[in-house]
Amino acid sequence: MKFIRPNRTVGYWTAALDGTNNNKMVYLTSECDLNMPGTWILQAHAESVGVSLHGQWVELEVYTPIAE
């Protein structure tokens, strides 16, 4: 899964196919993954032998945590 952070830097997370639906990808974020508030852009990406597939882009709004 590719992403663009709010500061325009890019990266990726290694996702897996959903065990019950091959049309879905699954990635469980860790505590430090979404480490920047703002609008993130996510895009599914899968590679196989000689094939590179991309899904639609989606926006994810990340907010600053509420202080306790």
C-alpha positions in Angstrom: 0.0 0.0 0.0 1.6 3.3 -1.1 1.1 6.5 0.7 1.9 10.2 0.5 2.1 12.0 3.9 0.8 15.5 4.5 4.4 16.9 4.1 4.5 15.2 0.6 7.0 12.5 1.5 6.2 9.1 0.2 6.4 5.5 1.5 4.7 2.2 1.6 3.4 -0.5 3.9 3.4 -4.2 3.1 -0.3 -5.3 3.1 -1.7 -8.8 2.5 -4.8 -10.1 0.7 -7.8 -10.6 3.0 -8.2 -14.3 3.8 -11.9 -14.2 3.0 -12.0 -11.8 0.0 -9.2 -11.6 -2.6 -10.6 -8.2 -3.6 -9.4 -6.6 -0.3 -6.1 -5.8 1.1 -5.4 -5.8 4.9 -2.8 -3.8 6.8 -2.9 -3.1 10.5 -1.3 0.2 11.4 1.2 0.3 14.2 1.3 3.1 16.7 3.9 5.1 14.7 2.5 4.6 11.2 0.2 7.6 11.1 2.6 10.0 12.8 1.6 13.2 11.1 -1.7 15.0 11.3 -3.2 16.2 8.0 -4.5 14.6 4.8 -2.8 11.3 3.8 -3.2 9.8 0.3 -3.4 6.0 0.1 -3.3 3.8 -2.9 -3.5 0.0 -3.1 -0.6 -1.5 -5.1 0.1 -5.1 -6.0 2.9 -6.7 -7.9 3.3 -10.1 -9.5 5.6 -11.4 -12.2 5.8 -8.7 -14.8 2.6 -7.0 -13.5 2.1 -3.9 -11.4 -1.5 -3.0 -10.4 -2.7 0.2 -8.7 -6.1 0.9 -7.1 -7.9 4.2 -6.8 -6.4 6.9 -4.5 -8.2 7.7 -1.2 -7.7 10.4 1.3 -7.4 9.8 5.0 -7.6 12.6 7.4 -5.4 12.2 10.5 -6.0 14.4 13.5 -3.8 15.5 16.4 -4.5 13.2 19.4 -6.7 14.6 22.1 -4.6 15.5 25.2 -5.5 13.6 28.3 
